[in-house]
Amino acid sequence: MAWIIALIVLLIIGFWLARTYNRLVKERNRVDNAWGQIDVQLQRRYDLIPNLVETVKGYASHEATTFEEVTRARAASAAASTPAEQAQADNFLTSALRQLFAVAEAYPELRASENFASLQDDLSDTENKIAVARQIYNDTVLTYNTSIQQVPTNVVASVTGFEPRETYDAVSLADTAPDVSFE
């Protein structure tokens, strides 16, 4: 009778271990999928930027340093592989795009261009999608990291090699309020 009870206990523990392991795999895959969704939106942004730069170049050809800065920022952002690297590269790219839009403000005929307006709208839409994808990624990472740190799941996670994932913490470019002058 004792060996039957021991067998039942072992089966219960075995099923629990398998269920726990499978849940961790599912959560890890969700994190990977969420990161992939960020990549999709970032690629969309990278595809829009050259068209935007070329459109502005047609109106403001003497702003070469701004165009080079945007191109460098785009390349750095595309090369980033970790959430921390991506956040830093995105800040650089956002700053460069702000400079590009500042240049565009000096050209009323450019702002009135349908092509520029369409590209600007597409980029704005993409930025919103990136923000949502980042939030989903961070929420998914939170769930996964919590799972691998809670008892008793943390035992299964450590034995089977599940590692915590890094969140995507974008640094605000507006740490200080901008100076506004009406002079």
N, CA and C atoms as a LAMMPS dump frame, in Angstrom:
ITEM: TIMESTEP
0
ITEM: NUMBER OF ATOMS
549
ITEM: BOX BOUNDS ff ff ff
-5.0000000000000000e+02 5.0000000000000000e+02
-5.0000000000000000e+02 5.0000000000000000e+02
-5.0000000000000000e+02 5.0000000000000000e+02
ITEM: ATOMS id mol type element x y z
1 1 1 N 0.818 -1.208 0
2 1 2 C 0 0 0
3 1 3 C 0.859 1.269 0
4 2 1 N 1.979 1.23 0.708
5 2 2 C 2.864 2.4 0.801
6 2 3 C 3.451 2.766 -0.56
7 3 1 N 3.801 1.74 -1.358
8 3 2 C 4.372 2.05 -2.672
9 3 3 C 3.336 2.66 -3.604
10 4 1 N 2.063 2.347 -3.44
11 4 2 C 0.993 2.953 -4.248
12 4 3 C 0.854 4.429 -3.883
13 5 1 N 0.903 4.732 -2.595
14 5 2 C 0.82 6.135 -2.155
15 5 3 C 2.04 6.907 -2.653
16 6 1 N 3.22 6.29 -2.548
17 6 2 C 4.441 6.944 -3.028
18 6 3 C 4.361 7.189 -4.534
19 7 1 N 3.838 6.227 -5.265
20 7 2 C 3.682 6.372 -6.71
21 7 3 C 2.708 7.496 -7.051
22 8 1 N 1.613 7.574 -6.321
23 8 2 C 0.622 8.635 -6.55
24 8 3 C 1.242 10.004 -6.252
25 9 1 N 1.977 10.102 -5.156
26 9 2 C 2.641 11.368 -4.805
27 9 3 C 3.642 11.748 -5.894
28 10 1 N 4.436 10.781 -6.371
29 10 2 C 5.405 11.054 -7.438
30 10 3 C 4.704 11.493 -8.724
31 11 1 N 3.594 10.867 -9.046
32 11 2 C 2.842 11.263 -10.239
33 11 3 C 2.305 12.688 -10.103
34 12 1 N 1.792 13.006 -8.935
35 12 2 C 1.278 14.369 -8.701
36 12 3 C 2.408 15.381 -8.833
37 13 1 N 3.545 15.091 -8.215
38 13 2 C 4.694 15.994 -8.328
39 13 3 C 5.157 16.095 -9.781
40 14 1 N 5.19 14.978 -10.478
41 14 2 C 5.589 14.977 -11.893
42 14 3 C 4.657 15.811 -12.752
43 15 1 N 3.35 15.659 -12.549
44 15 2 C 2.386 16.469 -13.306
45 15 3 C 2.541 17.952 -12.973
46 16 1 N 2.763 18.26 -11.701
47 16 2 C 2.947 19.66 -11.301
48 16 3 C 4.191 20.244 -11.956
49 17 1 N 5.295 19.477 -11.946
50 17 2 C 6.535 19.948 -12.567
51 17 3 C 6.337 20.19 -14.066
52 18 1 N 5.679 19.261 -14.731
53 18 2 C 5.44 19.406 -16.167
54 18 3 C 4.548 20.613 -16.448
55 19 1 N 3.511 20.765 -15.656
56 19 2 C 2.592 21.899 -15.843
57 19 3 C 3.315 23.23 -15.597
58 20 1 N 4.116 23.276 -14.542
59 20 2 C 4.859 24.49 -14.217
60 20 3 C 5.858 24.816 -15.315
61 21 1 N 6.602 23.822 -15.77
62 21 2 C 7.575 24.027 -16.841
63 21 3 C 6.886 24.533 -18.107
64 22 1 N 5.783 23.924 -18.48
65 22 2 C 5.057 24.333 -19.685
66 22 3 C 4.528 25.767 -19.566
67 23 1 N 4.072 26.144 -18.373
68 23 2 C 3.596 27.513 -18.171
69 23 3 C 4.745 28.509 -18.325
70 24 1 N 5.905 28.169 -17.8
71 24 2 C 7.064 29.051 -17.939
72 24 3 C 7.502 29.187 -19.403
73 25 1 N 7.463 28.085 -20.131
74 25 2 C 7.788 28.123 -21.562
75 25 3 C 6.803 29.038 -22.293
76 26 1 N 5.525 28.907 -21.982
77 26 2 C 4.498 29.738 -22.619
78 26 3 C 4.746 31.22 -22.32
79 27 1 N 5.049 31.534 -21.063
80 27 2 C 5.291 32.928 -20.697
81 27 3 C 6.558 33.466 -21.355
82 28 1 N 7.604 32.66 -21.427
83 28 2 C 8.841 33.086 -22.105
84 28 3 C 8.574 33.338 -23.587
85 29 1 N 7.782 32.486 -24.212
86 29 2 C 7.449 32.671 -25.621
87 29 3 C 6.6 33.927 -25.835
88 30 1 N 5.741 34.24 -24.878
89 30 2 C 4.964 35.476 -24.968
90 30 3 C 5.874 36.698 -24.897
91 31 1 N 6.895 36.638 -24.049
92 31 2 C 7.866 37.74 -23.98
93 31 3 C 8.567 37.893 -25.329
94 32 1 N 9.011 36.78 -25.905
95 32 2 C 9.671 36.832 -27.213
96 32 3 C 8.736 37.39 -28.289
97 33 1 N 7.487 36.977 -28.244
98 33 2 C 6.51 37.481 -29.204
99 33 3 C 6.283 38.981 -29.026
100 34 1 N 6.177 39.432 -27.79
101 34 2 C 5.967 40.857 -27.533
102 34 3 C 7.161 41.671 -28.028
103 35 1 N 8.382 41.15 -27.844
104 35 2 C 9.563 41.843 -28.353
105 35 3 C 9.521 41.863 -29.888
106 36 1 N 9.059 40.79 -30.481
107 36 2 C 8.925 40.744 -31.935
108 36 3 C 7.953 41.795 -32.455
109 37 1 N 6.885 42.065 -31.705
110 37 2 C 5.925 43.094 -32.112
111 37 3 C 6.562 44.475 -32.07
112 38 1 N 7.438 44.708 -31.102
113 38 2 C 8.173 45.978 -31.072
114 38 3 C 9.053 46.062 -32.31
115 39 1 N 9.743 44.969 -32.638
116 39 2 C 10.601 44.959 -33.832
117 39 3 C 9.819 45.27 -35.102
118 40 1 N 8.618 44.731 -35.22
119 40 2 C 7.787 44.996 -36.399
120 40 3 C 7.504 46.496 -36.532
121 41 1 N 7.122 47.113 -35.434
122 41 2 C 6.803 48.543 -35.475
123 41 3 C 8.055 49.387 -35.689
124 42 1 N 9.166 48.982 -35.095
125 42 2 C 10.415 49.714 -35.312
126 42 3 C 10.836 49.62 -36.771
127 43 1 N 10.659 48.452 -37.374
128 43 2 C 11.001 48.309 -38.794
129 43 3 C 10.13 49.212 -39.649
130 44 1 N 8.876 49.32 -39.278
131 44 2 C 7.978 50.223 -40.001
132 44 3 C 8.487 51.66 -39.902
133 45 1 N 8.928 52.029 -38.702
134 45 2 C 9.486 53.368 -38.499
135 45 3 C 10.741 53.554 -39.349
136 46 1 N 11.641 52.555 -39.336
137 46 2 C 12.877 52.656 -40.108
138 46 3 C 12.587 52.799 -41.598
139 47 1 N 11.547 52.14 -42.074
140 47 2 C 11.178 52.231 -43.482
141 47 3 C 10.616 53.605 -43.84
142 48 1 N 9.949 54.259 -42.905
143 48 2 C 9.382 55.585 -43.167
144 48 3 C 10.432 56.697 -43.159
145 49 1 N 11.441 56.543 -42.319
146 49 2 C 12.394 57.633 -42.117
147 49 3 C 13.126 58.046 -43.395
148 50 1 N 13.668 57.138 -44.207
149 50 2 C 14.344 57.594 -45.433
150 50 3 C 13.422 58.402 -46.355
151 51 1 N 12.155 58.002 -46.463
152 51 2 C 11.216 58.756 -47.297
153 51 3 C 10.977 60.152 -46.726
154 52 1 N 10.878 60.224 -45.426
155 52 2 C 10.679 61.511 -44.766
156 52 3 C 11.896 62.41 -44.979
157 53 1 N 13.086 61.86 -44.801
158 53 2 C 14.32 62.63 -44.991
159 53 3 C 14.417 63.117 -46.427
160 54 1 N 14.141 62.258 -47.386
161 54 2 C 14.232 62.657 -48.801
162 54 3 C 13.227 63.757 -49.135
163 55 1 N 12.046 63.672 -48.554
164 55 2 C 11.035 64.703 -48.792
165 55 3 C 11.504 66.055 -48.251
166 56 1 N 12.049 66.048 -47.044
167 56 2 C 12.532 67.301 -46.45
168 56 3 C 13.754 67.798 -47.208
169 57 1 N 14.624 66.89 -47.648
170 57 2 C 15.825 67.277 -48.4
171 57 3 C 15.459 68.085 -49.644
172 58 1 N 14.377 67.712 -50.284
173 58 2 C 13.959 68.426 -51.487
174 58 3 C 13.673 69.898 -51.231
175 59 1 N 13.29 70.243 -50.023
176 59 2 C 12.964 71.62 -49.673
177 59 3 C 14.095 72.319 -48.924
178 60 1 N 14.896 71.567 -48.206
179 60 2 C 15.907 72.168 -47.342
180 60 3 C 17.25 71.473 -47.543
181 61 1 N 17.793 71.579 -48.732
182 61 2 C 19.007 70.848 -49.069
183 61 3 C 20.228 71.296 -48.275
184 62 1 N 20.214 72.489 -47.699
185 62 2 C 21.378 72.98 -46.961
186 62 3 C 21.421 72.486 -45.51
187 63 1 N 20.492 71.644 -45.103
188 63 2 C 20.421 71.119 -43.733
189 63 3 C 21.061 69.733 -43.647
190 64 1 N 22.224 69.571 -44.282
191 64 2 C 22.868 68.256 -44.402
192 64 3 C 23.181 67.625 -43.045
193 65 1 N 23.604 68.399 -42.071
194 65 2 C 23.958 67.801 -40.774
195 65 3 C 22.738 67.168 -40.103
196 66 1 N 21.586 67.783 -40.247
197 66 2 C 20.36 67.214 -39.673
198 66 3 C 20.04 65.88 -40.335
199 67 1 N 20.18 65.813 -41.653
200 67 2 C 19.886 64.574 -42.372
201 67 3 C 20.872 63.47 -41.987
202 68 1 N 22.146 63.832 -41.839
203 68 2 C 23.149 62.852 -41.428
204 68 3 C 22.864 62.338 -40.021
205 69 1 N 22.446 63.234 -39.138
206 69 2 C 22.13 62.859 -37.754
207 69 3 C 20.961 61.863 -37.726
208 70 1 N 19.939 62.117 -38.519
209 70 2 C 18.785 61.207 -38.576
210 70 3 C 19.214 59.847 -39.117
211 71 1 N 20.047 59.853 -40.149
212 71 2 C 20.52 58.605 -40.74
213 71 3 C 21.362 57.81 -39.745
214 72 1 N 22.262 58.476 -39.015
215 72 2 C 23.069 57.796 -38
216 72 3 C 22.183 57.233 -36.878
217 73 1 N 21.211 58.031 -36.46
218 73 2 C 20.318 57.6 -35.376
219 73 3 C 19.493 56.391 -35.812
220 74 1 N 19.028 56.402 -37.048
221 74 2 C 18.253 55.273 -37.574
222 74 3 C 19.103 54.012 -37.598
223 75 1 N 20.358 54.133 -38.041
224 75 2 C 21.255 52.978 -38.1
225 75 3 C 21.553 52.445 -36.695
226 76 1 N 21.768 53.34 -35.744
227 76 2 C 22.05 52.916 -34.364
228 76 3 C 20.85 52.211 -33.762
229 77 1 N 19.669 52.715 -34.036
230 77 2 C 18.458 52.105 -33.504
231 77 3 C 18.229 50.722 -34.116
232 78 1 N 18.491 50.604 -35.397
233 78 2 C 18.305 49.315 -36.074
234 78 3 C 19.313 48.283 -35.582
235 79 1 N 20.495 48.729 -35.132
236 79 2 C 21.536 47.812 -34.682
237 79 3 C 21.355 47.376 -33.229
238 80 1 N 20.521 48.059 -32.471
239 80 2 C 20.336 47.737 -31.051
240 80 3 C 19.674 46.37 -30.911
241 81 1 N 20.133 45.61 -29.898
242 81 2 C 19.585 44.268 -29.747
243 81 3 C 18.882 44.029 -28.411
244 82 1 N 19.288 44.72 -27.372
245 82 2 C 18.649 44.515 -26.068
246 82 3 C 17.666 45.652 -25.792
247 83 1 N 16.742 45.441 -24.878
248 83 2 C 15.823 46.534 -24.55
249 83 3 C 16.536 47.808 -24.095
250 84 1 N 17.596 47.683 -23.323
251 84 2 C 18.321 48.879 -22.861
252 84 3 C 18.988 49.602 -24.023
253 85 1 N 19.641 48.842 -24.912
254 85 2 C 20.27 49.444 -26.093
255 85 3 C 19.21 50.092 -26.979
256 86 1 N 18.081 49.415 -27.138
257 86 2 C 17.011 49.937 -27.985
258 86 3 C 16.449 51.229 -27.409
259 87 1 N 16.266 51.295 -26.094
260 87 2 C 15.738 52.503 -25.458
261 87 3 C 16.689 53.673 -25.669
262 88 1 N 17.985 53.435 -25.499
263 88 2 C 18.964 54.501 -25.695
264 88 3 C 18.992 54.946 -27.158
265 89 1 N 18.978 54.003 -28.075
266 89 2 C 18.989 54.336 -29.5
267 89 3 C 17.707 55.061 -29.901
268 90 1 N 16.575 54.663 -29.335
269 90 2 C 15.313 55.339 -29.64
270 90 3 C 15.329 56.788 -29.176
271 91 1 N 15.933 57.037 -28.042
272 91 2 C 16.036 58.421 -27.565
273 91 3 C 16.852 59.268 -28.536
274 92 1 N 17.946 58.706 -29.031
275 92 2 C 18.789 59.392 -30.008
276 92 3 C 18.004 59.637 -31.3
277 93 1 N 17.265 58.626 -31.745
278 93 2 C 16.471 58.758 -32.967
279 93 3 C 15.346 59.772 -32.797
280 94 1 N 14.672 59.749 -31.669
281 94 2 C 13.593 60.705 -31.411
282 94 3 C 14.13 62.129 -31.421
283 95 1 N 15.29 62.332 -30.828
284 95 2 C 15.914 63.654 -30.822
285 95 3 C 16.254 64.102 -32.247
286 96 1 N 16.793 63.203 -33.044
287 96 2 C 17.136 63.533 -34.435
288 96 3 C 15.883 63.844 -35.252
289 97 1 N 14.812 63.092 -35.017
290 97 2 C 13.562 63.36 -35.744
291 97 3 C 12.97 64.709 -35.337
292 98 1 N 13.117 65.061 -34.071
293 98 2 C 12.65 66.383 -33.637
294 98 3 C 13.393 67.482 -34.374
295 99 1 N 14.703 67.287 -34.56
296 99 2 C 15.487 68.269 -35.319
297 99 3 C 14.987 68.345 -36.762
298 100 1 N 14.686 67.188 -37.328
299 100 2 C 14.186 67.153 -38.702
300 100 3 C 12.866 67.9 -38.821
301 101 1 N 11.965 67.684 -37.875
302 101 2 C 10.681 68.38 -37.913
303 101 3 C 10.849 69.872 -37.633
304 102 1 N 11.849 70.23 -36.844
305 102 2 C 12.133 71.65 -36.618
306 102 3 C 12.582 72.313 -37.92
307 103 1 N 13.38 71.597 -38.7
308 103 2 C 13.794 72.11 -40.016
309 103 3 C 12.568 72.276 -40.901
310 104 1 N 11.681 71.295 -40.863
311 104 2 C 10.476 71.343 -41.705
312 104 3 C 9.588 72.528 -41.354
313 105 1 N 9.582 72.94 -40.089
314 105 2 C 8.768 74.08 -39.666
315 105 3 C 9.165 75.368 -40.389
316 106 1 N 10.41 75.451 -40.812
317 106 2 C 10.892 76.665 -41.483
318 106 3 C 10.46 76.736 -42.946
319 107 1 N 9.806 75.706 -43.436
320 107 2 C 9.425 75.652 -44.852
321 107 3 C 7.915 75.427 -44.976
322 108 1 N 7.139 76.506 -45.074
323 108 2 C 5.674 76.368 -45.152
324 108 3 C 5.216 75.515 -46.342
325 109 1 N 5.922 75.618 -47.456
326 109 2 C 5.524 74.833 -48.632
327 109 3 C 5.74 73.339 -48.383
328 110 1 N 6.742 72.985 -47.569
329 110 2 C 6.968 71.595 -47.207
330 110 3 C 5.845 71.089 -46.309
331 111 1 N 5.489 71.882 -45.306
332 111 2 C 4.414 71.485 -44.4
333 111 3 C 3.102 71.318 -45.144
334 112 1 N 2.923 72.066 -46.224
335 112 2 C 1.691 71.972 -47.011
336 112 3 C 1.718 70.795 -47.984
337 113 1 N 2.874 70.18 -48.168
338 113 2 C 3.017 69.07 -49.108
339 113 3 C 2.225 67.861 -48.611
340 114 1 N 1.429 67.274 -49.51
341 114 2 C 0.648 66.082 -49.166
342 114 3 C 1.546 64.915 -48.78
343 115 1 N 2.638 64.757 -49.511
344 115 2 C 3.56 63.661 -49.239
345 115 3 C 4.158 63.784 -47.839
346 116 1 N 4.597 64.984 -47.474
347 116 2 C 5.176 65.207 -46.152
348 116 3 C 4.121 64.983 -45.07
349 117 1 N 2.939 65.519 -45.285
350 117 2 C 1.866 65.366 -44.293
351 117 3 C 1.509 63.888 -44.093
352 118 1 N 1.459 63.155 -45.184
353 118 2 C 1.152 61.726 -45.103
354 118 3 C 2.251 60.972 -44.347
355 119 1 N 3.506 61.266 -44.663
356 119 2 C 4.621 60.617 -43.975
357 119 3 C 4.632 60.973 -42.487
358 120 1 N 4.336 62.227 -42.188
359 120 2 C 4.302 62.666 -40.794
360 120 3 C 3.185 61.944 -40.034
361 121 1 N 2.031 61.801 -40.67
362 121 2 C 0.923 61.069 -40.044
363 121 3 C 1.272 59.595 -39.831
364 122 1 N 1.895 58.992 -40.851
365 122 2 C 2.297 57.588 -40.741
366 122 3 C 3.308 57.398 -39.615
367 123 1 N 4.248 58.314 -39.504
368 123 2 C 5.249 58.221 -38.445
369 123 3 C 4.605 58.397 -37.073
370 124 1 N 3.68 59.329 -36.971
371 124 2 C 2.979 59.541 -35.703
372 124 3 C 2.187 58.294 -35.312
373 125 1 N 1.5 57.704 -36.274
374 125 2 C 0.75 56.467 -36.031
375 125 3 C 1.69 55.34 -35.59
376 126 1 N 2.837 55.25 -36.244
377 126 2 C 3.816 54.224 -35.898
378 126 3 C 4.363 54.438 -34.494
379 127 1 N 4.627 55.68 -34.134
380 127 2 C 5.126 55.975 -32.781
381 127 3 C 4.1 55.54 -31.731
382 128 1 N 2.826 55.756 -32.013
383 128 2 C 1.782 55.304 -31.089
384 128 3 C 1.766 53.778 -30.969
385 129 1 N 1.924 53.099 -32.09
386 129 2 C 1.95 51.635 -32.078
387 129 3 C 3.178 51.116 -31.333
388 130 1 N 4.307 51.81 -31.469
389 130 2 C 5.517 51.421 -30.742
390 130 3 C 5.284 51.567 -29.242
391 131 1 N 4.656 52.655 -28.84
392 131 2 C 4.382 52.872 -27.417
393 131 3 C 3.487 51.764 -26.854
394 132 1 N 2.476 51.367 -27.601
395 132 2 C 1.592 50.282 -27.154
396 132 3 C 2.365 48.965 -27.094
397 133 1 N 3.171 48.696 -28.116
398 133 2 C 3.948 47.45 -28.132
399 133 3 C 4.934 47.407 -26.966
400 134 1 N 5.533 48.542 -26.636
401 134 2 C 6.445 48.593 -25.48
402 134 3 C 5.7 48.271 -24.188
403 135 1 N 4.508 48.831 -24.034
404 135 2 C 3.724 48.582 -22.825
405 135 3 C 3.344 47.109 -22.719
406 136 1 N 2.925 46.523 -23.821
407 136 2 C 2.576 45.1 -23.829
408 136 3 C 3.807 44.262 -23.487
409 137 1 N 4.946 44.617 -24.065
410 137 2 C 6.184 43.89 -23.771
411 137 3 C 6.515 43.968 -22.285
412 138 1 N 6.488 45.169 -21.732
413 138 2 C 6.822 45.328 -20.316
414 138 3 C 5.842 44.576 -19.409
415 139 1 N 4.56 44.59 -19.759
416 139 2 C 3.572 43.83 -18.976
417 139 3 C 3.853 42.324 -19.048
418 140 1 N 4.216 41.859 -20.225
419 140 2 C 4.513 40.44 -20.422
420 140 3 C 5.776 40.046 -19.659
421 141 1 N 6.793 40.905 -19.7
422 141 2 C 8.024 40.644 -18.95
423 141 3 C 7.735 40.617 -17.451
424 142 1 N 6.885 41.524 -16.988
425 142 2 C 6.526 41.549 -15.571
426 142 3 C 5.886 40.225 -15.148
427 143 1 N 4.957 39.733 -15.93
428 143 2 C 4.301 38.46 -15.623
429 143 3 C 5.312 37.315 -15.597
430 144 1 N 6.155 37.266 -16.619
431 144 2 C 7.17 36.206 -16.712
432 144 3 C 8.155 36.281 -15.545
433 145 1 N 8.719 37.479 -15.296
434 145 2 C 9.696 37.628 -14.213
435 145 3 C 9.082 37.289 -12.854
436 146 1 N 7.83 37.68 -12.646
437 146 2 C 7.151 37.346 -11.396
438 146 3 C 7.014 35.828 -11.261
439 147 1 N 6.651 35.171 -12.328
440 147 2 C 6.478 33.707 -12.297
441 147 3 C 7.769 32.994 -11.93
442 148 1 N 8.885 33.423 -12.521
443 148 2 C 10.129 32.691 -12.259
444 148 3 C 10.746 33.046 -10.903
445 149 1 N 10.172 34.038 -10.219
446 149 2 C 10.702 34.426 -8.914
447 149 3 C 9.83 33.963 -7.752
448 150 1 N 8.627 33.503 -8.033
449 150 2 C 7.722 33.076 -6.961
450 150 3 C 7.987 31.629 -6.556
451 151 1 N 7.829 31.384 -5.262
452 151 2 C 7.96 30.036 -4.712
453 151 3 C 6.673 29.279 -5.001
454 152 1 N 6.681 28.08 -5.396
455 152 2 C 7.774 27.147 -5.632
456 152 3 C 8.234 27.117 -7.085
457 153 1 N 7.611 27.938 -7.927
458 153 2 C 7.958 27.942 -9.347
459 153 3 C 9.418 28.335 -9.57
460 154 1 N 9.975 29.149 -8.673
461 154 2 C 11.354 29.577 -8.835
462 154 3 C 12.329 28.393 -8.815
463 155 1 N 11.969 27.329 -8.13
464 155 2 C 12.828 26.138 -8.1
465 155 3 C 12.868 25.51 -9.495
466 156 1 N 11.712 25.338 -10.092
467 156 2 C 11.64 24.768 -11.444
468 156 3 C 12.364 25.698 -12.425
469 157 1 N 12.154 26.995 -12.291
470 157 2 C 12.78 27.968 -13.196
471 157 3 C 14.299 27.926 -13.091
472 158 1 N 14.821 27.876 -11.887
473 158 2 C 16.277 27.879 -11.741
474 158 3 C 16.904 26.573 -12.216
475 159 1 N 16.241 25.461 -11.968
476 159 2 C 16.772 24.161 -12.39
477 159 3 C 16.739 24.032 -13.915
478 160 1 N 15.732 24.594 -14.554
479 160 2 C 15.571 24.439 -16.008
480 160 3 C 16.121 25.622 -16.801
481 161 1 N 16.744 26.598 -16.146
482 161 2 C 17.463 27.659 -16.851
483 161 3 C 16.656 28.859 -17.295
484 162 1 N 15.532 29.122 -16.68
485 162 2 C 14.756 30.3 -17.029
486 162 3 C 15.391 31.521 -16.365
487 163 1 N 15.734 32.521 -17.154
488 163 2 C 16.389 33.735 -16.666
489 163 3 C 15.427 34.917 -16.744
490 164 1 N 15.556 35.872 -15.814
491 164 2 C 14.712 37.076 -15.89
492 164 3 C 14.991 37.848 -17.186
493 165 1 N 13.993 38.528 -17.668
494 165 2 C 14.125 39.355 -18.872
495 165 3 C 14.154 40.822 -18.481
496 166 1 N 14.746 41.609 -19.334
497 166 2 C 14.899 43.041 -19.121
498 166 3 C 13.676 43.771 -19.669
499 167 1 N 13.186 44.756 -18.908
500 167 2 C 12.074 45.563 -19.408
501 167 3 C 12.606 46.632 -20.344
502 168 1 N 11.717 47.212 -21.094
503 168 2 C 12.053 48.272 -22.04
504 168 3 C 11.757 49.594 -21.358
505 169 1 N 12.796 50.199 -20.782
506 169 2 C 12.633 51.445 -20.048
507 169 3 C 13.146 52.607 -20.874
508 170 1 N 12.251 53.261 -21.572
509 170 2 C 12.625 54.425 -22.365
510 170 3 C 12.873 55.597 -21.433
511 171 1 N 13.953 56.302 -21.691
512 171 2 C 14.314 57.466 -20.894
513 171 3 C 13.622 58.675 -21.491
514 172 1 N 13.023 59.457 -20.652
515 172 2 C 12.329 60.649 -21.118
516 172 3 C 13.331 61.681 -21.612
517 173 1 N 13.056 62.256 -22.761
518 173 2 C 13.906 63.315 -23.288
519 173 3 C 13.553 64.655 -22.673
520 174 1 N 12.463 64.707 -21.949
521 174 2 C 11.994 65.962 -21.368
522 174 3 C 12.164 65.944 -19.856
523 175 1 N 13.411 65.774 -19.407
524 175 2 C 13.661 65.786 -17.973
525 175 3 C 13.456 67.177 -17.381
526 176 1 N 13.655 68.174 -18.218
527 176 2 C 13.418 69.551 -17.78
528 176 3 C 12.428 70.182 -18.743
529 177 1 N 11.705 71.143 -18.253
530 177 2 C 10.715 71.825 -19.104
531 177 3 C 11.434 72.678 -20.144
532 178 1 N 10.931 72.717 -21.378
533 178 2 C 11.573 73.538 -22.396
534 178 3 C 11.357 75.018 -22.111
535 179 1 N 12.318 75.827 -22.549
536 179 2 C 12.177 77.273 -22.41
537 179 3 C 11.241 77.784 -23.488
538 180 1 N 10.275 78.577 -23.071
539 180 2 C 9.325 79.151 -24.019
540 180 3 C 9.459 80.666 -23.952
541 181 1 N 9.609 81.27 -25.131
542 181 2 C 9.774 82.704 -25.169
543 181 3 C 8.863 83.269 -26.244
544 182 1 N 8.157 84.35 -25.93
545 182 2 C 7.264 84.982 -26.906
546 182 3 C 7.83 86.306 -27.397
547 183 1 N 9.134 86.473 -27.319
548 183 2 C 9.76 87.724 -27.751
549 183 3 C 9.943 87.774 -29.227
